[in-house]
Amino acid sequence: MSLGLNTPRYREWYAQNLANKGSAPEFADPLTVSPEDLANTTWLTSNFWMGSTGSTVKVQMDGGEAVEAVRTQQMQGEGQLVGAEYSNPVAVQEQLVKGGSLADPTMHLWRLQLPADLAVGEHTATVTATDVYGRTFTETLTFQVAG
């Protein structure tokens, strides 16, 4: 799994640098989010490489109740959803700076909208992915809400 944050600041950087694949400037502080970005939709993203239809991804924020994340590509006959909102921010940040194919769309990306009222400070998300065979994989992401 690869965990990241898809913030309005990231989506703006993505739009500004889409034509600069391989030469974009580094995206600064990818694990820091402002209260304004939380209020304007920020997702925790999970690229579950072995994820397929029937897999689940659950996120536990700061030791709270686990909440199920939503797959960005539902695989229910819809067209591919592309663009910054559906991209893997961890991979895209690498690809726009260093080159390579662009992880947009990603068929195995789940996301969970972060609460708009997260307190300023450090937060920990524990993400557990379960594949169709019942195997579980857990990763942790620590990020900051800046004041």
C-alpha positions as CSV (number, residue, x, y, z in Angstrom):
1,M,0.0,0.0,0.0
2,S,1.0,3.6,-0.5
3,L,-0.8,6.3,1.6
4,G,-1.0,10.0,0.8
5,L,-3.1,13.1,1.0
6,N,-5.1,14.6,-1.9
7,T,-5.6,18.2,-0.9
8,P,-6.7,21.3,-2.7
9,R,-3.1,22.5,-2.6
10,Y,-2.0,19.2,-4.3
11,R,-4.7,19.5,-6.9
12,E,-3.6,23.1,-7.8
13,W,0.1,21.9,-8.0
14,Y,-1.1,19.0,-10.3
15,A,-2.9,21.4,-12.6
16,Q,0.0,23.8,-12.8
17,N,2.5,21.0,-13.5
18,L,0.6,18.5,-15.7
19,A,2.5,19.7,-18.8
20,N,5.8,19.6,-17.0
21,K,6.1,15.8,-16.6
22,G,9.7,15.0,-15.6
23,S,10.6,18.6,-14.7
24,A,8.0,19.8,-12.2
25,P,9.2,21.4,-9.0
26,E,8.9,19.2,-5.9
27,F,5.5,19.4,-4.1
28,A,6.4,20.9,-0.7
29,D,5.1,19.3,2.5
30,P,2.8,16.7,1.1
31,L,1.8,15.5,4.6
32,T,0.8,18.9,5.9
33,V,-2.7,20.2,5.4
34,S,-4.3,23.5,6.4
35,P,-7.7,23.9,8.0
36,E,-8.8,25.6,4.8
37,D,-7.8,22.6,2.7
38,L,-9.7,20.3,5.1
39,A,-12.8,22.5,4.7
40,N,-12.4,22.4,0.9
41,T,-12.2,18.6,0.6
42,T,-9.0,16.6,1.5
43,W,-8.9,12.9,1.1
44,L,-6.6,10.4,2.6
45,T,-5.7,8.1,-0.3
46,S,-4.6,4.4,-0.3
47,N,-3.1,2.8,-3.3
48,F,-3.9,-0.9,-2.6
49,W,-1.8,-2.6,-5.3
50,M,-3.5,-5.9,-4.9
51,G,-6.9,-4.4,-4.5
52,S,-9.7,-5.6,-6.8
53,T,-13.4,-5.7,-6.9
54,G,-14.4,-7.1,-3.5
55,S,-11.4,-5.7,-1.6
56,T,-12.0,-3.3,1.2
57,V,-10.0,-0.5,2.7
58,K,-10.8,0.9,6.2
59,V,-9.2,3.9,7.9
60,Q,-8.9,4.4,11.7
61,M,-8.1,8.1,12.5
62,D,-6.3,8.7,15.8
63,G,-7.4,5.4,17.3
64,G,-11.1,6.0,16.6
65,E,-13.7,3.9,14.9
66,A,-12.6,2.4,11.5
67,V,-14.4,3.9,8.5
68,E,-14.6,2.3,5.1
69,A,-12.9,4.2,2.3
70,V,-14.4,4.4,-1.2
71,R,-12.8,3.2,-4.3
72,T,-12.2,6.0,-6.8
73,Q,-13.0,3.7,-9.8
74,Q,-16.1,1.8,-8.7
75,M,-15.8,-0.6,-11.6
76,Q,-19.6,-0.7,-12.1
77,G,-19.7,0.2,-15.8
78,E,-18.8,3.9,-15.4
79,G,-16.2,5.5,-17.6
80,Q,-12.7,6.0,-16.2
81,L,-12.5,8.9,-13.8
82,V,-9.4,11.0,-14.5
83,G,-7.8,14.1,-13.1
84,A,-6.3,15.3,-9.9
85,E,-9.2,14.3,-7.8
86,Y,-8.8,10.6,-8.9
87,S,-5.0,10.5,-9.0
88,N,-2.6,8.8,-6.7
89,P,-0.8,11.8,-5.1
90,V,2.2,9.9,-3.9
91,A,2.9,8.4,-7.4
92,V,2.0,11.6,-9.3
93,Q,4.4,13.7,-7.1
94,E,7.2,11.4,-8.1
95,Q,6.2,11.1,-11.8
96,L,5.7,14.8,-12.5
97,V,9.1,15.6,-10.9
98,K,11.2,12.7,-12.2
99,G,9.2,11.5,-15.3
100,G,7.5,8.3,-16.3
101,S,3.9,7.3,-16.8
102,L,1.2,9.3,-14.9
103,A,-0.8,7.4,-12.2
104,D,-4.1,8.8,-13.5
105,P,-6.4,7.0,-13.5
106,T,-5.5,4.4,-10.9
107,M,-7.7,1.3,-10.8
108,H,-6.8,0.4,-7.2
109,L,-7.0,3.7,-5.3
110,W,-9.3,4.2,-2.4
111,R,-10.0,7.5,-0.6
112,L,-11.6,8.8,2.6
113,Q,-12.6,12.4,3.0
114,L,-10.9,13.8,6.1
115,P,-13.1,15.6,8.6
116,A,-13.1,19.3,8.1
117,D,-12.8,19.9,11.9
118,L,-9.5,18.0,12.6
119,A,-7.6,19.8,15.2
120,V,-4.3,21.5,14.5
121,G,-1.4,19.1,15.2
122,E,-0.3,15.6,14.4
123,H,-2.7,12.9,13.3
124,T,-2.3,9.2,12.6
125,A,-4.3,7.2,10.2
126,T,-4.1,3.4,10.4
127,V,-5.2,1.9,7.1
128,T,-6.2,-1.8,6.8
129,A,-6.8,-3.2,3.4
130,T,-8.4,-6.6,2.9
131,D,-8.2,-8.5,-0.4
132,V,-10.8,-10.9,-1.8
133,Y,-9.0,-13.8,-0.2
134,G,-9.3,-12.3,3.3
135,R,-5.7,-11.3,3.6
136,T,-5.2,-8.0,5.5
137,F,-2.4,-5.5,5.1
138,T,-1.9,-2.5,7.4
139,E,0.0,0.7,7.0
140,T,0.1,3.9,9.0
141,L,0.3,7.5,7.8
142,T,1.2,10.4,10.1
143,F,0.3,13.9,8.9
144,Q,0.1,17.4,10.3
145,V,-2.8,19.9,10.3
146,A,-1.0,23.3,10.3
147,G,-2.5,26.2,12.2
